[in-house]
């Protein structure tokens, strides 16, 4: 996934996913469109539009259970910026995984600073 996101860019892919969710999957819950949202820390999507939507939904789980159609129908919520921010936040996180994620995939190359400090075999 990091290679795909490096080629396309998380923000661009987030915009594309937003368009698909609004135009083609209006009845799908936001959390079903991109399941990785369920493990996202709400602070990683800290934008005013998301804060308003989160306040209206009552909880993070409640926000992810809404469909894009329901977001569009909510007063004071701008569905497109909310979805774009949520999707882009997840994709940015996937594009730049945490350092400990390298231990889950031993085939992943070591970062340059760490590789220089490893003993030669």
DRENMAR-118701 format. One record per atom (N, C-alpha, C): chain; atom name; residue in one letter; y, z, x. Coordinates in Angstrom, 3 decimals, always signed. Example, Ala and Ser with C-alpha at 12.3 -4.5 7.8 and 13.67 -1.06 7.14 Angstrom:
BEGIN
   chain   name   resn      north         up       east
       A      N      A     -5.690     +7.800    +13.190
       A     CA      A     -4.500     +7.800    +12.300
       A      C      A     -3.300     +7.800    +13.200
       A      N      S     -2.250     +7.080    +12.850
       A     CA      S     -1.060     +7.140    +13.670
       A      C      S     +0.030     +7.870    +12.900
END
This chain:
BEGIN
   chain   name   resn      north         up       east
       A      N      X     -1.195     +0.000     +0.813
       A     CA      X     +0.000     +0.000     +0.000
       A      C      X     +1.268     +0.000     +0.863
       A      N      X     +1.312     +0.772     +1.966
       A     CA      X     +2.526     +0.732     +2.786
       A      C      X     +2.864     -0.675     +3.293
       A      N      X     +1.855     -1.485     +3.588
       A     CA      X     +2.120     -2.851     +4.063
       A      C      X     +2.703     -3.717     +2.949
       A      N      X     +2.191     -3.556     +1.743
       A     CA      X     +2.730     -4.311     +0.605
       A      C      X     +4.180     -3.909     +0.371
       A      N      X     +4.435     -2.615     +0.401
       A     CA      X     +5.791     -2.134     +0.155
       A      C      X     +6.737     -2.511     +1.285
       A      N      X     +6.208     -2.624     +2.513
       A     CA      X     +7.050     -3.060     +3.624
       A      C      X     +7.480     -4.512     +3.433
       A      N      X     +6.606     -5.316     +2.862
       A     CA      X     +6.929     -6.728     +2.638
       A      C      X     +7.854     -6.923     +1.442
       A      N      X     +7.618     -6.191     +0.379
       A     CA      X     +8.379     -6.380     -0.860
       A      C      X     +9.574     -5.439     -0.931
       A      N      X     +9.384     -4.211     -0.516
       A     CA      X    +10.423     -3.200     -0.630
       A      C      X    +10.214     -2.361     -1.870
       A      N      X    +10.231     -1.033     -1.737
       A     CA      X     +9.970     -0.168     -2.884
       A      C      X    +10.987     -0.315     -4.008
       A      N      X    +12.246     -0.529     -3.657
       A     CA      X    +13.262     -0.660     -4.699
       A      C      X    +13.049     -1.936     -5.513
       A      N      X    +12.740     -3.041     -4.822
       A     CA      X    +12.498     -4.307     -5.527
       A      C      X    +11.266     -4.218     -6.410
       A      N      X    +10.218     -3.602     -5.887
       A     CA      X     +9.006     -3.443     -6.681
       A      C      X     +9.257     -2.500     -7.859
       A      N      X    +10.083     -1.475     -7.647
       A     CA      X    +10.455     -0.574     -8.738
       A      C      X    +11.203     -1.299     -9.845
       A      N      X    +12.108     -2.208     -9.464
       A     CA      X    +12.835     -3.003    -10.462
       A      C      X    +11.883     -3.911    -11.235
       A      N      X    +10.944     -4.516    -10.526
       A     CA      X     +9.965     -5.384    -11.184
       A      C      X     +9.102     -4.590    -12.158
       A      N      X     +8.660     -3.426    -11.734
       A     CA      X     +7.844     -2.570    -12.594
       A      C      X     +8.639     -2.098    -13.810
       A      N      X     +9.919     -1.818    -13.620
       A     CA      X    +10.786     -1.442    -14.740
       A      C      X    +10.865     -2.576    -15.755
       A      N      X    +11.073     -3.777    -15.266
       A     CA      X    +11.151     -4.942    -16.154
       A      C      X     +9.848     -5.130    -16.924
       A      N      X     +8.723     -5.004    -16.231
       A     CA      X     +7.420     -5.154    -16.885
       A      C      X     +7.229     -4.071    -17.944
       A      N      X     +7.578     -2.830    -17.601
       A     CA      X     +7.404     -1.724    -18.551
       A      C      X     +8.248     -1.925    -19.802
       A      N      X     +9.479     -2.382    -19.622
       A     CA      X    +10.372     -2.554    -20.770
       A      C      X    +10.033     -3.779    -21.614
       A      N      X     +9.682     -4.865    -20.971
       A     CA      X     +9.479     -6.123    -21.692
       A      C      X     +8.043     -6.357    -22.147
       A      N      X     +7.074     -5.930    -21.344
       A     CA      X     +5.685     -6.291    -21.634
       A      C      X     +4.805     -5.113    -22.048
       A      N      X     +5.169     -3.905    -21.634
       A     CA      X     +4.368     -2.724    -21.971
       A      C      X     +5.221     -1.661    -22.663
       A      N      X     +5.950     -1.993    -23.713
       A     CA      X     +6.850     -1.006    -24.317
       A      C      X     +6.130     +0.175    -24.961
       A      N      X     +4.852     +0.030    -25.273
       A     CA      X     +4.110     +1.120    -25.912
       A      C      X     +3.332     +1.965    -24.912
       A      N      X     +3.384     +1.619    -23.638
       A     CA      X     +2.668     +2.396    -22.621
       A      C      X     +3.525     +3.576    -22.178
       A      N      X     +2.895     +4.730    -22.034
       A     CA      X     +3.614     +5.905    -21.541
       A      C      X     +4.065     +5.643    -20.108
       A      N      X     +5.220     +6.175    -19.768
       A     CA      X     +5.773     +5.978    -18.430
       A      C      X     +4.771     +6.426    -17.368
       A      N      X     +4.123     +7.554    -17.587
       A     CA      X     +3.141     +8.061    -16.635
       A      C      X     +1.883     +7.223    -16.555
       A      N      X     +1.609     +6.425    -17.579
       A     CA      X     +0.454     +5.525    -17.540
       A      C      X     +0.774     +4.234    -16.799
       A      N      X     +2.027     +3.822    -16.816
       A     CA      X     +2.426     +2.614    -16.095
       A      C      X     +2.264     +2.836    -14.595
       A      N      X     +2.658     +3.991    -14.117
       A     CA      X     +2.523     +4.329    -12.701
       A      C      X     +2.024     +5.770    -12.603
       A      N      X     +0.696     +5.959    -12.589
       A     CA      X     +0.124     +7.313    -12.610
       A      C      X     +0.582     +8.216    -11.467
       A      N      X     +1.010     +7.647    -10.357
       A     CA      X     +1.476     +8.473     -9.240
       A      C      X     +2.694     +9.314     -9.617
       A      N      X     +3.360     +8.977    -10.715
       A     CA      X     +4.491     +9.787    -11.171
       A      C      X     +4.071    +11.219    -11.487
       A      N      X     +2.818    +11.415    -11.853
       A     CA      X     +2.353    +12.750    -12.228
       A      C      X     +2.348    +13.716    -11.050
       A      N      X     +2.304    +13.221     -9.827
       A     CA      X     +2.316    +14.107     -8.661
       A      C      X     +3.662    +14.088     -7.948
       A      N      X     +4.613    +13.344     -8.481
       A     CA      X     +5.946    +13.286     -7.896
       A      C      X     +6.705    +14.566     -8.214
       A      N      X     +7.389    +15.097     -7.235
       A     CA      X     +8.263    +16.242     -7.454
       A      C      X     +9.510    +15.718     -8.171
       A      N      X     +9.885    +16.293     -9.308
       A     CA      X    +11.067    +15.796    -10.025
       A      C      X    +12.323    +15.739     -9.160
       A      N      X    +12.407    +16.573     -8.126
       A     CA      X    +13.573    +16.538     -7.245
       A      C      X    +13.650    +15.247     -6.436
       A      N      X    +12.515    +14.549     -6.285
       A     CA      X    +12.516    +13.288     -5.550
       A      C      X    +13.149    +12.165     -6.369
       A      N      X    +13.298    +12.369     -7.644
       A     CA      X    +13.941    +11.390     -8.530
       A      C      X    +15.214    +12.002     -9.096
       A      N      X    +15.993    +12.618     -8.221
       A     CA      X    +17.176    +13.360     -8.630
       A      C      X    +18.373    +12.428     -8.809
       A      N      X    +18.511    +11.916     -9.994
       A     CA      X    +19.630    +11.059    -10.382
       A      C      X    +20.128    +11.549    -11.737
       A      N      X    +21.411    +11.367    -12.037
       A     CA      X    +21.934    +11.830    -13.331
       A      C      X    +21.178    +11.275    -14.537
       A      N      X    +20.812    +10.000    -14.504
       A     CA      X    +20.105     +9.408    -15.649
       A      C      X    +18.755    +10.085    -15.863
       A      N      X    +18.070    +10.413    -14.775
       A     CA      X    +16.768    +11.086    -14.880
       A      C      X    +16.958    +12.517    -15.365
       A      N      X    +18.001    +13.188    -14.880
       A     CA      X    +18.269    +14.562    -15.312
       A      C      X    +18.525    +14.620    -16.820
       A      N      X    +19.268    +13.662    -17.333
       A     CA      X    +19.537    +13.615    -18.777
       A      C      X    +18.245    +13.372    -19.547
       A      N      X    +17.443    +12.413    -19.072
       A     CA      X    +16.173    +12.113    -19.746
       A      C      X    +15.233    +13.307    -19.687
       A      N      X    +15.202    +13.992    -18.555
       A     CA      X    +14.349    +15.172    -18.402
       A      C      X    +14.798    +16.281    -19.346
       A      N      X    +16.097    +16.449    -19.483
       A     CA      X    +16.628    +17.452    -20.406
       A      C      X    +16.248    +17.115    -21.846
       A      N      X    +16.352    +15.858    -22.221
       A     CA      X    +16.005    +15.443    -23.587
       A      C      X    +14.510    +15.564    -23.853
       A      N      X    +13.677    +15.263    -22.830
       A     CA      X    +12.219    +15.320    -23.005
       A      C      X    +11.704    +16.755    -22.978
       A      N      X    +12.426    +17.646    -22.320
       A     CA      X    +12.035    +19.052    -22.282
       A      C      X    +11.197    +19.452    -21.089
       A      N      X    +10.477    +18.523    -20.502
       A     CA      X     +9.651    +18.830    -19.330
       A      C      X     +9.307    +17.529    -18.614
       A      N      X     +8.819    +17.682    -17.389
       A     CA      X     +8.403    +16.515    -16.618
       A      C      X     +7.241    +15.808    -17.321
       A      N      X     +6.272    +16.582    -17.780
       A     CA      X     +5.124    +15.999    -18.493
       A      C      X     +5.585    +15.306    -19.773
       A      N      X     +6.550    +15.901    -20.447
       A     CA      X     +7.086    +15.290    -21.660
       A      C      X     +7.781    +13.972    -21.378
       A      N      X     +8.509    +13.912    -20.270
       A     CA      X     +9.183    +12.670    -19.890
       A      C      X     +8.165    +11.578    -19.575
       A      N      X     +7.113    +11.937    -18.849
       A     CA      X     +6.100    +10.947    -18.475
       A      C      X     +5.257    +10.507    -19.667
       A      N      X     +5.234    +11.311    -20.726
       A     CA      X     +4.474    +10.950    -21.927
       A      C      X     +5.242     +9.983    -22.828
       A      N      X     +6.553     +9.876    -22.620
       A     CA      X     +7.354     +8.951    -23.427
       A      C      X     +7.033     +7.508    -23.060
       A      N      X     +7.118     +6.636    -24.026
       A     CA      X     +6.970     +5.206    -23.748
       A      C      X     +8.349     +4.642    -23.419
       A      N      X     +8.363     +3.463    -22.828
       A     CA      X     +9.663     +2.855    -22.532
       A      C      X    +10.424     +2.567    -23.824
       A      N      X     +9.713     +2.243    -24.889
       A     CA      X    +10.363     +2.025    -26.192
       A      C      X    +11.027     +3.318    -26.666
       A      N      X    +10.338     +4.450    -26.517
       A     CA      X    +10.917     +5.737    -26.922
       A      C      X    +12.122     +6.090    -26.060
       A      N      X    +12.071     +5.751    -24.780
       A     CA      X    +13.229     +6.000    -23.918
       A      C      X    +14.432     +5.185    -24.382
       A      N      X    +14.200     +3.935    -24.721
       A     CA      X    +15.285     +3.069    -25.191
       A      C      X    +15.885     +3.627    -26.478
       A      N      X    +15.060     +4.187    -27.346
       A     CA      X    +15.521     +4.704    -28.639
       A      C      X    +16.224     +6.055    -28.551
       A      N      X    +16.106     +6.756    -27.424
       A     CA      X    +16.718     +8.075    -27.282
       A      C      X    +18.228     +7.951    -27.082
       A      N      X    +19.004     +8.744    -27.819
       A     CA      X    +20.448     +8.725    -27.585
       A      C      X    +20.773     +9.339    -26.220
       A      N      X    +21.783     +8.818    -25.588
       A     CA      X    +22.294     +9.299    -24.304
       A      C      X    +21.383     +8.994    -23.115
       A      N      X    +20.285     +8.302    -23.323
       A     CA      X    +19.384     +7.966    -22.216
       A      C      X    +19.505     +6.480    -21.925
       A      N      X    +19.709     +6.168    -20.665
       A     CA      X    +19.725     +4.781    -20.212
       A      C      X    +18.344     +4.494    -19.634
       A      N      X    +17.509     +3.853    -20.423
       A     CA      X    +16.098     +3.677    -20.063
       A      C      X    +15.903     +2.917    -18.760
       A      N      X    +16.622     +1.838    -18.566
       A     CA      X    +16.413     +1.023    -17.363
       A      C      X    +16.695     +1.813    -16.079
       A      N      X    +17.842     +2.498    -15.950
       A     CA      X    +18.066     +3.285    -14.732
       A      C      X    +17.058     +4.420    -14.557
       A      N      X    +16.631     +5.031    -15.657
       A     CA      X    +15.640     +6.113    -15.567
       A      C      X    +14.330     +5.572    -15.010
       A      N      X    +13.828     +4.514    -15.615
       A     CA      X    +12.558     +3.941    -15.164
       A      C      X    +12.661     +3.421    -13.738
       A      N      X    +13.747     +2.753    -13.432
       A     CA      X    +13.922     +2.215    -12.085
       A      C      X    +13.930     +3.334    -11.051
       A      N      X    +14.637     +4.419    -11.334
       A     CA      X    +14.685     +5.550    -10.409
       A      C      X    +13.312     +6.184    -10.246
       A      N      X    +12.608     +6.396    -11.347
       A     CA      X    +11.279     +7.012    -11.277
       A      C      X    +10.305     +6.147    -10.482
       A      N      X    +10.232     +4.875    -10.820
       A     CA      X     +9.284     +3.988    -10.149
       A      C      X     +9.638     +3.831     -8.670
       A      N      X    +10.918     +3.649     -8.364
       A     CA      X    +11.329     +3.485     -6.969
       A      C      X    +11.047     +4.751     -6.160
       A      N      X    +11.250     +5.934     -6.757
       A     CA      X    +10.986     +7.184     -6.034
       A      C      X     +9.521     +7.290     -5.631
       A      N      X     +8.627     +6.939     -6.523
       A     CA      X     +7.197     +6.974     -6.199
       A      C      X     +6.870     +5.943     -5.136
       A      N      X     +7.404     +4.753     -5.281
       A     CA      X     +7.088     +3.688     -4.334
       A      C      X     +7.674     +3.961     -2.953
       A      N      X     +8.848     +4.584     -2.881
       A     CA      X     +9.407     +4.986     -1.585
       A      C      X     +8.486     +6.002     -0.931
       A      N      X     +7.988     +6.936     -1.716
       A     CA      X     +7.065     +7.944     -1.175
       A      C      X     +5.777     +7.289     -0.678
       A      N      X     +5.264     +6.303     -1.405
       A     CA      X     +4.058     +5.600     -0.971
       A      C      X     +4.320     +4.742     +0.264
       A      N      X     +5.532     +4.223     +0.384
       A     CA      X     +5.878     +3.391     +1.540
       A      C      X     +6.016     +4.222     +2.806
       A      N      X     +6.398     +5.475     +2.651
       A     CA      X     +6.598     +6.375     +3.791
       A      C      X     +5.803     +7.649     +3.555
       A      N      X     +4.477     +7.564     +3.691
       A     CA      X     +3.650     +8.744     +3.411
       A      C      X     +3.963     +9.871     +4.389
       A      N      X     +3.648    +11.068     +3.973
       A     CA      X     +3.871    +12.232     +4.813
       A      C      X     +2.996    +12.146     +6.057
       A      N      X     +3.430    +12.756     +7.169
       A     CA      X     +2.657    +12.676     +8.412
       A      C      X     +1.215    +13.148     +8.265
       A      N      X     +0.960    +14.142     +7.408
       A     CA      X     -0.417    +14.632     +7.294
       A      C      X     -1.339    +13.604     +6.676
       A      N      X     -0.780    +12.580     +6.026
       A     CA      X     -1.618    +11.555     +5.402
       A      C      X     -2.394    +10.762     +6.445
       A      N      X     -1.907    +10.724     +7.691
       A     CA      X     -2.599    +10.005     +8.746
       A      C      X     -3.956    +10.630     +9.025
       A      N      X     -4.070    +11.938     +8.847
       A     CA      X     -5.342    +12.622     +9.081
       A      C      X     -6.376    +12.251     +8.024
       A      N      X     -5.920    +11.814     +6.859
       A     CA      X     -6.845    +11.389     +5.821
       A      C      X     -7.431    +10.018     +6.125
       A      N      X     -6.724     +9.228     +6.918
       A     CA      X     -7.178     +7.891     +7.297
       A      C      X     -7.213     +7.814     +8.818
       A      N      X     -8.356     +8.123     +9.429
       A     CA      X     -8.434     +8.131    +10.888
       A      C      X     -8.131     +6.773    +11.514
       A      N      X     -8.236     +5.704    +10.767
       A     CA      X     -7.956     +4.378    +11.312
       A      C      X     -6.460     +4.110    +11.425
       A      N      X     -5.656     +4.954    +10.807
       A     CA      X     -4.211     +4.760    +10.859
       A      C      X     -3.725     +5.001    +12.285
       A      N      X     -2.829     +4.157    +12.778
       A     CA      X     -2.336     +4.338    +14.146
       A      C      X     -1.468     +5.581    +14.257
       A      N      X     -1.517     +6.206    +15.411
       A     CA      X     -0.701     +7.391    +15.659
       A      C      X     +0.747     +6.963    +15.847
       A      N      X     +1.696     +7.815    +15.459
       A     CA      X     +3.099     +7.505    +15.712
       A      C      X     +3.329     +7.400    +17.217
       A      N      X     +4.305     +6.618    +17.673
       A     CA      X     +4.509     +6.399    +19.105
       A      C      X     +4.679     +7.681    +19.907
       A      N      X     +5.451     +8.658    +19.435
       A     CA      X     +5.663     +9.890    +20.193
       A      C      X     +4.364    +10.664    +20.343
       A      N      X     +3.575    +10.720    +19.298
       A     CA      X     +2.313    +11.446    +19.342
       A      C      X     +1.300    +10.703    +20.202
       A      N      X     +1.290     +9.401    +20.136
       A     CA      X     +0.342     +8.603    +20.905
       A      C      X     +0.589     +8.778    +22.395
       A      N      X     +1.851     +8.925    +22.790
       A     CA      X     +2.170     +9.092    +24.203
       A      C      X     +1.697    +10.433    +24.732
       A      N      X     +1.610    +11.438    +23.872
       A     CA      X     +1.218    +12.767    +24.328
       A      C      X     -0.285    +12.996    +24.292
       A      N      X     -1.054    +12.046    +23.741
       A     CA      X     -2.503    +12.198    +23.675
       A      C      X     -3.118    +11.920    +25.040
       A      N      X     -4.145    +12.692    +25.424
       A     CA      X     -4.787    +12.440    +26.719
       A      C      X     -5.548    +11.115    +26.691
       A      N      X     -5.597    +10.461    +27.826
       A     CA      X     -6.324     +9.191    +27.932
       A      C      X     -7.814     +9.458    +27.894
       A      N      X     -8.563     +8.564    +27.266
       A     CA      X    -10.020     +8.747    +27.193
       A      C      X    -10.729     +7.707    +27.995
END
